[in-house]
Amino acid sequence: MNNKILLVDDHPLVREWLASLINQEAEFEVCGAAGTARQALQLLASVQPDIAIVDIWMEKGSSGLELIKDIKAIHPHVGTIV
């Protein structure tokens, strides 16, 4: 069983690079990617990740710290990596 990972970063190239790197490992699978905290919260319910990798300093009015608090409150089973 693969660990499903949601990537959250406001830089598209970083998301692509991380997805490429993670998907090379057999036990991990990127199940979604978001550029803002709002997009991430919308994706969480549908993709049901095991882990969220979150950029702490995002632009566009997104806060990585606030997103982590929201993830823990709404989806406590999802692990977070900053």
C-alpha positions as CSV (number, residue, x, y, z in Angstrom):
1,M,0.0,0.0,0.0
2,N,1.4,3.4,-1.0
3,N,1.5,6.4,1.3
4,K,-0.5,9.1,-0.5
5,I,1.0,12.6,-0.4
6,L,-0.5,16.0,-1.0
7,L,1.9,18.7,-2.0
8,V,1.2,22.3,-1.1
9,D,3.6,25.0,-2.5
10,D,2.9,28.2,-4.3
11,H,5.7,27.6,-6.8
12,P,4.6,25.2,-9.7
13,L,8.2,24.1,-10.4
14,V,8.7,23.1,-6.8
15,R,5.5,21.1,-6.9
16,E,6.6,19.4,-10.1
17,W,10.1,18.6,-8.8
18,L,8.8,17.2,-5.5
19,A,6.2,15.1,-7.3
20,S,8.8,13.7,-9.7
21,L,11.2,12.9,-6.8
22,I,8.5,11.4,-4.6
23,N,6.9,9.3,-7.3
24,Q,10.3,7.6,-7.9
25,E,9.8,5.8,-4.6
26,A,7.6,2.7,-4.7
27,E,6.1,3.3,-1.3
28,F,4.9,6.9,-2.0
29,E,2.4,8.4,-4.4
30,V,1.6,12.0,-5.0
31,C,-2.2,12.1,-5.0
32,G,-2.6,15.9,-5.4
33,A,-0.9,19.3,-5.5
34,A,-2.1,22.7,-4.5
35,G,-0.7,26.2,-4.9
36,T,-2.7,27.8,-2.0
37,A,-4.1,26.8,1.4
38,R,-7.6,27.1,0.1
39,Q,-6.9,24.7,-2.8
40,A,-5.3,22.3,-0.4
41,L,-8.3,22.3,1.9
42,Q,-10.6,21.6,-1.0
43,L,-8.4,18.7,-2.2
44,L,-8.0,17.1,1.2
45,A,-11.5,15.5,1.3
46,S,-11.3,14.2,-2.2
47,V,-7.8,12.8,-2.4
48,Q,-7.6,11.6,1.2
49,P,-3.8,11.8,1.6
50,D,-1.8,10.2,4.4
51,I,0.7,13.0,4.5
52,A,0.7,16.7,3.4
53,I,4.0,18.4,2.6
54,V,3.4,22.1,3.2
55,D,5.4,25.2,2.3
56,I,5.4,27.4,5.4
57,W,5.9,30.7,3.4
58,M,3.3,30.9,0.6
59,E,2.2,33.9,-1.3
60,K,-1.4,34.7,-2.4
61,G,-2.7,35.1,1.1
62,S,-1.9,31.6,2.1
63,S,-0.2,30.7,5.4
64,G,1.4,27.3,5.8
65,L,1.1,27.5,9.6
66,E,-2.6,28.2,9.4
67,L,-3.1,25.4,6.9
68,I,-1.4,23.0,9.2
69,K,-3.7,24.0,12.0
70,D,-6.7,23.5,9.7
71,I,-5.5,20.1,8.6
72,K,-5.1,19.0,12.2
73,A,-8.5,20.3,13.1
74,I,-10.4,18.9,10.1
75,H,-8.3,15.8,9.1
76,P,-6.4,14.8,12.2
77,H,-5.2,11.5,10.6
78,V,-3.2,13.4,8.0
79,G,0.5,13.8,8.9
80,T,2.2,17.1,8.0
81,I,5.7,17.8,6.9
82,V,6.9,21.4,6.7
